[in-house]
Amino acid sequence: MTELVHSRAELAKARDGLKGTVGVVMTMGALHSGHETLLRAARERADHVLVTIFVNPLQFGPNEDFDRYPRTLDADLEICRRAGADVVFAPAVSDMYPDGQPVVRVNPGQLGEDLEGQSRPGFFHGVLTVVMKLLQLTRPDLAFFGEKDYQQLTLVRRMARDLDVPVEVVGVPTVREPDGLALSSRNRYLSPEQRQTALSLSAALRAGATAAEQGRDAGEVLAAAHRTFAAVGADARLDYLVLTDPDLEPGPVAGPARLLVAAWVGDTRLIDNLAIRLAPPFLTT
C-alpha cells in the first residue's frame, strides 16, 4: 500500500513509521520506465522506498518550461504503487518554500557553472538546494539518482561528501529505448520527426565509445562523436559534446572517462552521456 502525503507534518509522521533502511527517489513527476528502474533499485537495496514528486521552480530559468512541464500525479502514483513504494511525498511549492524563494541556497562551486551550469545559469543552485531540503525532510539512508543526469549525480555526491550529509548516493544506469534514445520526461514534447533527430545524441556517444574500443586517443574519440552528431542530427543544435574524467574534470588521457552531450531538438533540450574507457597512450623511445 502506497501512502500519498502532501504536507511536512504528514511526511514526518509517515517517515517515522518506516523502520529499517529507507531509500529515497527524488523526481519531478511525469514518471516513466527510467524512474521505475530507480524505484526497483531502491526496492532491492532498502527496506522501505520513499518517492518525492515536486516540480522545483528554482531550477527553471525565465525562458524554460516550468509551466509546460507535465504534471501527471495520478499516473505517477500508479507507477509508484506498481514498484512497491511505501510513501509518496508530493508537496506544493508553498510546502517546500513556506517563506518564499530561499535566500540561502547551496552553491555548487565551479563544477556547477560548467556544462549544464553554463547553459542554464543558476540551475544547480536550485537543484542542490531542493535536494538538500528533501534529504533533510525525508532522512534517507540511501538516495538514488539516474546516471542520465550525470552532472547532477556528481554534484549531489560531492555535496553529501563536502557537507557531511549522512546518506549514500547511489547512481543507477540510464534506461534507453530500443533504438538508444535515453528516456526522459521531455521526450513527449518531440514530434515523430524530432524523435528521429534526437537519436543524434546517443549515436554520437556510441560512435565515441566505438572509437575508444578501437584504441583511439581522446581527441579521436571526441572527433568521432562530433562527426556522427553532425551526420545524424542535421536539424539539432549542439550545445556541448565533451569528454571528461568520471568526476567531470577536463581532459582524461587514459582510463575511465565520460562522454556528455546536450542539444536542442526543436524547442526541447535533451542531454545524454556514456561511460567509456580510453586506452593508454603509446609510449615512444
SEDOGU-854549 format. One record per residue: x, y, z of N, C-alpha, C in turn; residue number from 1. Coordinates in steps of 0.02 Angstrom, whole numbers, plus 32768, in hexadecimal, padded with zeros to 4 digits. Layout:
BEGIN
ATOM n.xx n.yy n.zz ca.xx ca.yy ca.zz c.xx c.yy c.zz num
ATOM    X    Y    Z     X     Y     Z    X    Y    Z NUM
...
//
This chain:
BEGIN
ATOM n.xx n.yy n.zz ca.xx ca.yy ca.zz c.xx c.yy c.zz num
ATOM 802A 7FC5 8000  8000  8000  8000 802C 803E 8000   1
ATOM 8024 806A 7FCF  804B  80A7  7FCA 8024 80E0 7FE9   2
ATOM 8044 8103 8017  8024  813C  8039 8038 817D 8017   3
ATOM 8007 81A6 8004  8014  81E7  7FE6 800E 821C 801C   4
ATOM 8043 8246 8023  8041  827D  8053 8056 82BD 8030   5
ATOM 803C 82F5 8049  804A  8335  8029 806E 8367 8057   6
ATOM 8061 8364 8097  807D  8396  80C5 80BA 837B 80E9   7
ATOM 80E1 83A9 8105  811C  8396  812C 8107 836A 8168   8
ATOM 80D0 837D 8189  80BA  8357  81C4 80A6 8310 81B0   9
ATOM 8083 8309 8178  8070  82C6  8160 80AE 829D 814F  10
ATOM 80DE 82BD 812F  811B  829A  811E 8140 8283 815C  11
ATOM 8146 82AE 818E  816A  829C  81CB 8149 8260 81ED  12
ATOM 8107 8260 81EF  80E4  8228  820E 80EF 81E7 81E7  13
ATOM 80EA 81EC 81A4  80F4  81B1  817B 813C 8198 8180  14
ATOM 816C 81C6 8180  81B2  81B3  8184 81C2 8192 81C6  15
ATOM 81A5 81AA 81FD  81B1  818C  823E 8197 8144 8242  16
ATOM 8167 8134 8217  814C  80F0  8217 8174 80BF 81EF  17
ATOM 81A8 80D5 81CD  81D2  80A9  81A4 820D 8091 81CD  18
ATOM 820D 8052 81DE  8243  8035  8206 8272 800E 81D9  19
ATOM 82B2 8015 81E6  82E4  7FF6  81BB 8301 802A 818B  20
ATOM 8324 8014 8158  8343  8042  812A 8310 8060 80FA  21
ATOM 831A 80A0 80EB  82ED  80C5  80BF 8314 80DF 8083  22
ATOM 82FA 80D2 8047  8316  80ED  800A 82E7 8121 7FEE  23
ATOM 8303 8159 7FD5  82DA  818D  7FB7 82E9 8193 7F6D  24
ATOM 82B5 819D 7F45  82BB  81AB  7EFE 829A 81EF 7EF3  25
ATOM 82C1 8221 7EDF  82A7  8265  7ED6 8297 826F 7E8C  26
ATOM 8259 8285 7E7F  8244  828F  7E3A 821D 82D1 7E33  27
ATOM 8213 82E5 7DF5  81E6  831C  7DE6 81A5 8302 7DC7  28
ATOM 8198 82C2 7DD0  815B  82A5  7DB4 8163 8294 7D6B  29
ATOM 8129 828B 7D49  8129  8273  7D03 8154 8234 7CFF  30
ATOM 8146 8205 7D2B  8171  81CA  7D32 816C 819D 7CF5  31
ATOM 81A4 817C 7CE6  81A8  814C  7CAE 81D0 8110 7CC5  32
ATOM 81DF 80E2 7C97  8200  80A4  7CAB 8247 80B1 7CC6  33
ATOM 8265 80E9 7CB4  82A5  80FA  7CD3 829D 8106 7D1D  34
ATOM 8268 8128 7D31  825B  8132  7D78 824B 80EF 7D9A  35
ATOM 8226 80C4 7D77  8217  8082  7D93 8258 805C 7DA2  36
ATOM 828A 8063 7D78  82CA  8043  7D84 82E9 805E 7DC4  37
ATOM 82E5 80A0 7DCF  82FD  80BD  7E0E 82D8 80A0 7E4A  38
ATOM 8296 809A 7E43  826D  8080  7E79 827E 8037 7E88  39
ATOM 8289 8010 7E53  829C  7FCA  7E5E 82E0 7FC4 7E7F  40
ATOM 830E 7FEF 7E6B  8351  7FEF  7E8A 834B 8000 7ED5  41
ATOM 8321 8030 7EE4  8316  8043  7F2A 82F5 800A 7F51  42
ATOM 82C5 7FE9 7F31  82A2  7FB1  7F50 82D2 7F78 7F61  43
ATOM 8304 7F6D 7F35  8334  7F37  7F41 8364 7F47 7F7A  44
ATOM 8374 7F86 7F83  83A7  7F99  7FB4 838B 7FAD 7FF8  45
ATOM 834D 7FC5 7FFA  8332  7FE2  8038 82F5 7FBB 804F  46
ATOM 82E8 7FC0 8091  82AC  7FA0  80AC 826D 7FC6 8098  47
ATOM 8273 8008 8090  823A  8032  807D 824F 8064 8048  48
ATOM 8220 8076 801D  822E  80A6  7FE7 8200 80E1 7FED  49
ATOM 821D 811D 7FEC  81F8  815B  7FF0 8206 8182 7FB0  50
ATOM 81D2 8199 7F8F  81D7  81BD  7F50 81C1 8205 7F5B  51
ATOM 81E6 8234 7F3F  81D0  8279  7F40 81BE 828E 7EF9  52
ATOM 8187 82B2 7EF3  8170  82CC  7EB2 8166 8317 7EBB  53
ATOM 8193 833E 7E9D  8190  8386  7EA6 81B1 83A8 7E6B  54
ATOM 818B 83D1 7E47  81A7  83F8  7E11 81C5 8437 7E30  55
ATOM 8206 8439 7E33  822A  846C  7E5A 8234 84AC 7E32  56
ATOM 8213 84E2 7E44  8219  8520  7E1C 825F 853E 7E1E  57
ATOM 8287 852D 7E51  82CA  854C  7E56 82F8 8537 7E1E  58
ATOM 82EA 84FF 7DFD  8319  84E7  7DCA 8302 84F5 7D83  59
ATOM 82D0 851F 7D7C  82B8  8534  7D3A 82CB 857D 7D2E  60
ATOM 82EA 858A 7CF5  82FA  85CE  7CE2 82BC 85F3 7CCA  61
ATOM 82C2 8634 7CBE  8288  865D  7CAA 826A 8648 7C67  62
ATOM 8290 8629 7C3C  8276  8615  7BFB 826F 85C9 7BF5  63
ATOM 826F 85A7 7C2D  826A  855E  7C2C 8222 8548 7C3B  64
ATOM 8219 8505 7C3E  81D6  84E8  7C38 81B5 84D6 7C7A  65
ATOM 81BA 8501 7CAE  819B  84F0  7CEE 8150 84E5 7CE7  66
ATOM 812D 8514 7CC7  80E4  850D  7CBF 80D2 84D5 7C8F  67
ATOM 80FE 84C9 7C5F  80F2  8495  7C2D 8102 844F 7C47  68
ATOM 812B 844B 7C7A  8142  840A  7C92 8106 83DF 7CA6  69
ATOM 8103 83A0 7C8F  80C7  8377  7C9B 80BC 8366 7CE5  70
ATOM 807E 836C 7CFB  806A  8357  7D3E 8039 831D 7D36  71
ATOM 804C 82E2 7D4B  8024  82A6  7D3F 8020 827D 7D7F  72
ATOM 8008 829B 7DB5  800D  827C  7DF7 7FE9 8239 7DFA  73
ATOM 7FAD 8234 7DDE  7F88  81F4  7DE3 7FAF 81BB 7DC2  74
ATOM 7FC8 81C8 7D86  7FF0  8195  7D63 8030 8187 7D89  75
ATOM 804F 81BA 7DA6  808C  81B1  7DCC 8080 8184 7E09  76
ATOM 8048 818F 7E2A  8038  8167  7E65 802F 811D 7E53  77
ATOM 8012 8110 7E19  8009  80CB  7E04 804D 80AA 7DF9  78
ATOM 807D 80CF 7DDB  80C0  80B4  7DD1 80E1 80A7 7E14  79
ATOM 80D9 80D5 7E43  80F6  80CC  7E86 80D8 8090 7EAA  80
ATOM 8097 8087 7EA3  8077  804D  7EC2 8091 800D 7EA3  81
ATOM 8095 800C 7E61  80AC  7FD0  7E3E 80F4 7FBE 7E52  82
ATOM 811C 7FF1 7E5F  8162  7FE5  7E72 816C 7FD8 7EBC  83
ATOM 8136 7FDD 7EE3  813B  7FCD  7F2A 8153 8005 7F56  84
ATOM 8148 8044 7F41  815C  807C  7F6C 812F 807E 7FAA  85
ATOM 814C 808F 7FE2  8126  8093  8021 8104 80D6 8029  86
ATOM 8127 810C 8019  810D  814F  8023 811E 817A 7FE6  87
ATOM 80EE 81A3 7FD1  80FA  81D5  7F9D 80ED 821A 7FBC  88
ATOM 811F 8244 7FB9  8119  8289  7FD3 8113 82B7 7F97  89
ATOM 80D8 82D6 7F90  80CB  8303  7F57 80B5 8347 7F72  90
ATOM 80E5 8370 7F87  80D5  83B1  7FA6 80C4 83E6 7F72  91
ATOM 80A0 8418 7F88  8097  8455  7F61 80D5 8481 7F6A  92
ATOM 80DD 84B2 7F3E  8115  84E0  7F44 8115 8502 7F88  93
ATOM 80D9 8513 7FA1  80D5  8535  7FE2 80EA 8507 801C  94
ATOM 80E5 84C5 8013  80FD  8497  8046 8149 8493 8046  95
ATOM 8167 8494 800A  81AF  848F  8006 81D1 84D1 8017  96
ATOM 81B2 8508 8004  81CF  854A  800F 819C 8576 8033  97
ATOM 818F 8568 8073  815A  858C  8097 8168 85D7 80A0  98
ATOM 81A7 85EA 809C  81B9  8631  80A3 81C8 8651 8060  99
ATOM 81B2 8632 802A  81C2  864B  7FE8 8205 862F 7FD1 100
ATOM 821F 8647 7F9A  825D  862D  7F80 8295 8637 7FB4 101
ATOM 82BC 8602 7FC1  82EE  8606  7FF7 8326 8638 7FE9 102
ATOM 8338 865B 801D  836F  868B  8018 83B2 8665 8018 103
ATOM 83B7 8632 8041  83F4  860A  8047 83EB 85CC 801A 104
ATOM 841B 85C2 7FED  8418  8589  7FBF 845C 8566 7FBE 105
ATOM 845C 8528 7FA7  849A  8502  7FA3 84C0 8518 7F64 106
ATOM 84FF 852B 7F6F  8529  8540  7F37 854F 8503 7F1C 107
ATOM 8546 84F1 7EDC  8566  84B5  7EC2 85B0 84BE 7EB1 108
ATOM 85CB 84FB 7EB8  8611  8506  7EA7 861C 8506 7E5B 109
ATOM 865A 8503 7E47  866B  8509  7E00 864D 84D1 7DD7 110
ATOM 8649 8494 7DF2  862D  845D  7DCC 85E4 846B 7DB8 111
ATOM 85C1 8490 7DE1  857C  84A1  7DD2 8574 84D9 7D9F 112
ATOM 85AC 84F9 7D8D  85AA  852E  7D5B 85BC 8516 7D15 113
ATOM 85D5 84D8 7D10  85E8  84BC  7CD0 85AF 8494 7CB2 114
ATOM 85B6 8481 7C72  8586  8455  7C4F 853F 846E 7C58 115
ATOM 8515 844A 7C7D  84D0  8460  7C87 84CD 84A4 7CAA 116
ATOM 84FB 84AF 7CD8  84FB  84EF  7CFC 850C 852A 7CCF 117
ATOM 8534 851F 7C9C  8545  8554  7C6D 850A 8564 7C40 118
ATOM 84E6 8531 7C2C  84AC  853B  7C00 846F 8551 7C27 119
ATOM 846C 8540 7C67  8432  8550  7C91 844A 856F 7CD2 120
ATOM 845C 85AF 7CD1  8478  85D0  7D0C 8449 85C9 7D49 121
ATOM 8466 85B6 7D81  8440  85AF  7DBF 841C 856D 7DC6 122
ATOM 841F 8543 7D92  83FA  8504  7D92 840D 84D9 7DCE 123
ATOM 844E 84CE 7DD8  8462  84A0  7E0C 845C 84BE 7E52 124
ATOM 845B 8500 7E58  844A  851E  7E98 8404 8507 7EAD 125
ATOM 83D5 8508 7E7C  8391  84F2  7E8B 838C 84A7 7E97 126
ATOM 83B0 8480 7E6F  83AF  8437  7E77 83C9 8423 7EBC 127
ATOM 8405 843A 7ECD  8424  8425  7F0C 83FE 843F 7F48 128
ATOM 83E0 847A 7F42  83B9  8495  7F7A 837D 8468 7F88 129
ATOM 8358 8455 7F54  831D  842B  7F60 8331 83E4 7F74 130
ATOM 8368 83CB 7F59  837F  8388  7F6F 8393 8389 7FB8 131
ATOM 83B6 83BD 7FCD  83C8  83C1  8014 838A 83C5 8040 132
ATOM 835A 83EE 802C  831C  83F3  8053 82F8 83B0 8057 133
ATOM 82F4 838D 801F  82D2  834D  801F 82F8 8317 8046 134
ATOM 833A 831A 8045  8360  82ED  806F 8353 82F9 80B9 135
ATOM 834E 8338 80CC  833E  8349  8112 82F8 8331 8125 136
ATOM 82C9 8339 80F7  8283  8328  8107 8276 82DD 8106 137
ATOM 8297 82B9 80D9  8289  8272  80D3 82B8 8246 80FC 138
ATOM 82F3 8260 810E  8324  823D  8139 8333 81F6 8120 139
ATOM 8348 81F0 80E1  8354  81AC  80C7 839A 8191 80D9 140
ATOM 83A0 8150 80D4  83E2  8130  80D9 8404 812E 8095 141
ATOM 83DB 8129 8061  83F5  8126  801D 83CB 8153 7FF0 142
ATOM 83EB 8174 7FC0  83C8  819F  7F90 83DD 8188 7F4A 143
ATOM 83AC 817C 7F1F  83B8  815F  7EDD 83AD 8193 7EA7 144
ATOM 83DF 819B 7E7C  83DC  81CB  7E46 83F2 81A9 7E05 145
ATOM 83D2 81BB 7DCE  83E3  819D  7D8E 8422 81BA 7D71 146
ATOM 8449 8190 7D4F  8486  81A8  7D2F 8478 81D3 7CF1 147
ATOM 843B 81D3 7CD8  842D  81FE  7C9F 843B 8247 7CB0 148
ATOM 8429 825C 7CEC  843A  829F  7D04 847C 829A 7D2A 149
ATOM 84B1 828D 7D03  84F1  827A  7D22 8511 82B3 7D49 150
ATOM 850B 82EF 7D30  8528  8328  7D55 8503 8332 7D97 151
ATOM 84C2 832A 7D96  849B  832F  7DD4 84B1 82F9 7E05 152
ATOM 84B7 82BB 7DEE  84CD  8285  7E19 8512 8295 7E37 153
ATOM 8540 82AD 7E0F  8583  82BD  7E26 8581 82F4 7E5B 154
ATOM 8558 8327 7E50  8554  835E  7E80 8532 834A 7EC0 155
ATOM 84FF 8320 7EBC  84DD  8309  7EF9 850E 82E0 7F23 156
ATOM 8534 82B5 7F02  8566  828E  7F27 8599 82BC 7F49 157
ATOM 85AF 82EF 7F24  85E1  831D  7F41 85C3 8345 7F7A 158
ATOM 8584 835B 7F73  8563  8380  7FA8 855E 8355 7FE7 159
ATOM 8549 8317 7FDF  8541  82EB  8019 8585 82E1 803C 160
ATOM 85BA 82DA 8013  85FD  82D0  8030 8616 830F 8051 161
ATOM 8611 8348 802F  862D  8386  8049 8607 83A0 8086 162
ATOM 85C5 8395 8088  859C  83B0  80BF 858A 837B 80F2 163
ATOM 85AA 8340 80EE  85A0  830B  8120 8557 82F7 8128 164
ATOM 8534 82F0 80F0  84EF  82D9  80F1 84F0 828D 80F9 165
ATOM 84CF 8272 812C  84D4  822A  8139 84A7 8200 810B 166
ATOM 84B9 81FD 80CC  8492  81D8  809B 84C2 81BA 8068 167
ATOM 84B2 817E 8050  84D7  8160  8019 84B4 8172 7FD8 168
ATOM 84D8 8193 7FAA  84BB  81A6  7F6A 84CB 816F 7F37 169
ATOM 8496 8152 7F1B  849D  8118  7EEF 848B 812D 7EA7 170
ATOM 84B8 8121 7E79  84AB  812E  7E32 848D 80F1 7E11 171
ATOM 845A 80FC 7DE7  8437  80C6  7DC4 843F 80D1 7D79 172
ATOM 8454 809E 7D53  8461  80A7  7D0B 8425 80C2 7CE5 173
ATOM 8434 80E6 7CAF  8401  8103  7C84 83D7 80CD 7C62 174
ATOM 8396 80D9 7C5F  8369  80AC  7C3B 835C 80C9 7BF6 175
ATOM 835E 809E 7BC3  8357  80B5  7B7E 831F 8091 7B59 176
ATOM 8305 80B3 7B26  82D8  8093  7AF8 8301 8061 7ACE 177
ATOM 82DE 8031 7AAC  8303  8001  7A84 8331 8021 7A50 178
ATOM 8320 805C 7A37  834A  807D  7A05 8382 80A7 7A24 179
ATOM 8387 80A8 7A66  83BE  80CA  7A88 83AD 810B 7AA9 180
ATOM 8373 8129 7A9A  8361  8169  7AB8 8359 8162 7B03 181
ATOM 837A 818D 7B29  8374  818C  7B71 832E 81A2 7B85 182
ATOM 830F 817E 7BB3  82CD  8190  7BCA 82CF 81D3 7BF0 183
ATOM 829F 81FD 7BE1  829A  823F  7C02 8251 8254 7C00 184
ATOM 823D 8278 7C33  81F9  8293  7C34 81EE 82C5 7BFC 185
ATOM 8224 82E3 7BE4  821E  8314  7BAE 8217 82F5 7B69 186
ATOM 8222 82B3 7B63  821A  8293  7B22 81D3 829A 7B07 187
ATOM 81A3 82A2 7B33  815E  82A7  7B1C 8150 82E8 7AF6 188
ATOM 817F 8318 7AFB  8177  8356  7AD5 8189 834D 7A8C 189
ATOM 81AB 8317 7A7A  81C7  830F  7A37 8193 82F6 7A05 190
ATOM 8193 8314 79CA  816B  82FA  7993 818D 82BA 7979 191
ATOM 816A 8292 7950  818A  8256  7934 81CB 8266 790F 192
ATOM 81CD 829D 78EA  8209  82AF  78C6 8241 82C4 78F7 193
ATOM 822E 82EA 792A  825F  82FF  795C 8279 82C3 7984 194
ATOM 824D 8292 798F  8261  8256  79B3 829B 8233 798E 195
ATOM 8298 8232 794B  82CF  8215  7924 830E 8240 792A 196
ATOM 8306 8282 7928  8340  82AE  792E 8362 82A6 7972 197
ATOM 8339 8299 79A5  8354  8292  79E9 8383 8257 79F0 198
ATOM 8380 8228 79C2  83AD  81EF  79C4 83F5 8203 79B8 199
ATOM 8400 8241 79A1  8444  8258  7995 846C 825A 79D6 200
ATOM 844C 8264 7A0F  8471  8267  7A4E 848E 8223 7A5F 201
ATOM 8464 81F0 7A61  847E  81AE  7A73 84AC 8192 7A3C 202
ATOM 849E 81A3 79FD  84C9  818C  79C6 850F 81A9 79CE 203
ATOM 8514 81E8 79E0  8556  8207  79EA 857B 81E5 7A23 204
ATOM 8558 81D5 7A59  8579  81B4  7A91 8591 816E 7A7D 205
ATOM 8569 814A 7A58  857D  8107  7A43 85BA 810A 7A14 206
ATOM 85BB 813C 79E9  85F4  8144  79BC 8634 8151 79E4 207
ATOM 8630 817B 7A16  866A  8187  7A41 867F 8149 7A66 208
ATOM 864E 8123 7A7F  865E  80E5  7AA3 8680 80B3 7A75 209
ATOM 8668 80AE 7A37  8686  8080  7A07 86CE 8094 79F9 210
ATOM 86DA 80D5 79F0  871F  80EC  79E4 874B 80DC 7A1F 211
ATOM 8731 80E3 7A5C  8758  80D2  7A98 8768 8088 7A9A 212
ATOM 8738 805E 7A87  8743  8015  7A87 8778 8002 7A53 213
ATOM 877F 802B 7A20  87B1  801E  79EC 87F6 8039 79FF 214
ATOM 87FC 8054 7A3B  883C  806C  7A53 884D 80B3 7A3E 215
ATOM 881C 80D8 7A26  8829  811E  7A11 8837 814A 7A4E 216
ATOM 885B 8180 7A42  8869  81AD  7A7A 882E 81DC 7A87 217
ATOM 8835 8205 7ABA  87FD  8230  7ACF 87E5 825E 7A98 218
ATOM 8814 827D 7A74  8802  82AA  7A3E 87DC 8287 7A07 219
ATOM 87F2 824A 79F5  87D0  8224  79C1 878B 820C 79D7 220
ATOM 8786 81FA 7A16  8745  81E5  7A31 8713 821E 7A2D 221
ATOM 8728 8259 7A42  86FB  8293  7A41 86EA 82A7 79F9 222
ATOM 871B 82A3 79CC  870F  82B4  7986 86DC 8284 7967 223
ATOM 86E0 8243 7977  86B1  8213  795D 866A 8222 7975 224
ATOM 8664 8235 79B3  8622  8246  79CE 8606 8284 79AB 225
ATOM 8630 82B6 79A0  8618  82F3  797E 8604 82E5 7936 226
ATOM 862A 82BC 7913  8619  82AC  78CD 85D5 828A 78C9 227
ATOM 85C9 825B 78F6  858A  8237  78F5 8550 8264 7908 228
ATOM 855A 828F 7939  8523  82BD  794A 8511 82E8 790E 229
ATOM 8543 8303 78ED  8536  832E  78B3 8512 8308 787B 230
ATOM 8523 82C8 7872  8505  82A1  783C 84BD 828D 784C 231
ATOM 84AF 827B 788A  846D  8263  789D 843F 829C 78B2 232
ATOM 845B 82CF 78D1  8432  8304  78EE 8434 8344 78C8 233
ATOM 8429 8342 7887  842D  837E  785E 83FD 83B4 7876 234
ATOM 83C4 83A0 7893  8392  83D0  78AA 8397 83DE 78F5 235
ATOM 83CA 83C3 7915  83D4  83D0  795D 8409 8407 7966 236
ATOM 8404 842C 799D  8434  8460  79AD 845E 8449 79E9 237
ATOM 849E 843C 79DB  84C9  8423  7A10 84D8 8459 7A43 238
ATOM 84D0 8448 7A82  84E4  8474  7AB9 852B 8463 7ACE 239
ATOM 8537 8425 7AE2  857B  8410  7AF0 8581 83C5 7AE3 240
ATOM 85BD 83B0 7AD4  85D0  836A  7ACC 8618 8365 7AE4 241
ATOM 8621 834A 7B20  8662  834E  7B41 8677 8309 7B5C 242
ATOM 86B7 8303 7B68  86D5  82C7  7B85 86F8 82DB 7BC5 243
ATOM 86E6 82BC 7BFC  8702  82CE  7C3E 8717 828F 7C63 244
ATOM 8734 8298 7C9D  873F  825E  7CC8 86FF 8250 7CEF 245
ATOM 86FB 8219 7D14  86BB  8207  7D36 86A2 823A 7D68 246
ATOM 86CE 8265 7D81  86BA  829A  7DB0 86AE 82DC 7D8D 247
ATOM 86AB 82DA 7D4A  869D  8314  7D20 86D5 8347 7D1F 248
ATOM 8711 8330 7D2D  874C  8359  7D22 875F 8354 7CD8 249
ATOM 877B 8387 7CBB  8789  8386  7C73 87C3 8358 7C60 250
ATOM 87BF 833F 7C22  87F8  8323  7C00 8817 82E4 7C1B 251
ATOM 87F2 82AC 7C21  8814  826E  7C35 8844 8257 7BFE 252
ATOM 887B 823A 7C12  88AB  821F  7BE2 88A0 81D5 7BD7 253
ATOM 888F 81B1 7C0C  8884  8169  7C08 8858 8152 7C42 254
ATOM 883B 8117 7C39  8812  80FA  7C6D 87CA 8110 7C69 255
ATOM 87A4 810A 7CA1  875D  811A  7CA1 8751 8163 7C8E 256
ATOM 871E 816E 7C66  870D  81B1  7C4E 86C3 81B5 7C43 257
ATOM 86AB 81F2 7C35  8663  81FD  7C2A 865A 822A 7BEE 258
ATOM 8630 8215 7BBF  861A  823F  7B87 85D6 825C 7B9A 259
ATOM 85CF 829E 7B93  8590  82BF  7BA4 857B 82EB 7B6A 260
ATOM 8539 82EC 7B5C  851E  8313  7B25 84DD 8334 7B3A 261
ATOM 84D2 8370 7B20  8493  8394  7B28 8483 83B6 7AE6 262
ATOM 8444 83B5 7AD2  8430  83D3  7A93 83E7 83E6 7A95 263
ATOM 83D6 8416 7A6B  8391  842B  7A61 8375 8406 7A24 264
ATOM 833B 83E8 7A2D  8316  83CA  79F5 82D3 83EF 79F4 265
ATOM 82CC 841C 79C3  8293  844A  79C5 8299 8476 7A03 266
ATOM 8264 8478 7A2B  8264  84A0  7A68 8275 8477 7AA5 267
ATOM 828A 8439 7A9B  8297  840C  7AD3 82E2 8400 7ADB 268
ATOM 82FA 840B 7B17  8342  8401  7B25 834B 83BC 7B45 269
ATOM 8376 8393 7B28  8382  8350  7B3F 83CB 8347 7B54 270
ATOM 83D7 831A 7B83  841B  830A  7B99 8424 82BF 7B9A 271
ATOM 8463 82AA 7B96  8473  8263  7B99 84BD 825D 7BAA 272
ATOM 84D3 8221 7BBE  8519  8216  7BCC 8527 81CC 7BCB 273
ATOM 8566 81BA 7BC9  857A  8174  7BC6 85BF 816C 7BE5 274
ATOM 85C7 8137 7C0C  8609  8126  7C27 8631 8103 7BF1 275
ATOM 8670 8116 7BEA  869D  80F4  7BBC 86DF 80E9 7BDF 276
ATOM 870B 80C3 7BBF  874E  80B8  7BD9 8780 80C7 7BA2 277
ATOM 87AD 80F5 7BB0  87E0  8108  7B80 881E 80DC 7B88 278
ATOM 883A 80C6 7B51  8877  809E  7B53 88B1 80C9 7B69 279
ATOM 88E4 80AB 7B89  891F  80D3  7B9B 8944 80E8 7B5D 280
ATOM 8963 8122 7B5F  8988  813A  7B25 89C4 810E 7B15 281
ATOM 89D6 810A 7AD5  8A11  80E4  7AC2 8A4F 8108 7ADB 282
ATOM 8A7E 80E2 7AF5  8ABC  80FE  7B0D 8AF0 80FA 7AD5 283
ATOM 8B15 812F 7ACC  8B49  812F  7A98 8B8D 8138 7ABA 284
ATOM 8BC0 811F 7A9A  8C03  8125  7AB6 8C30 8144 7A81 285
//
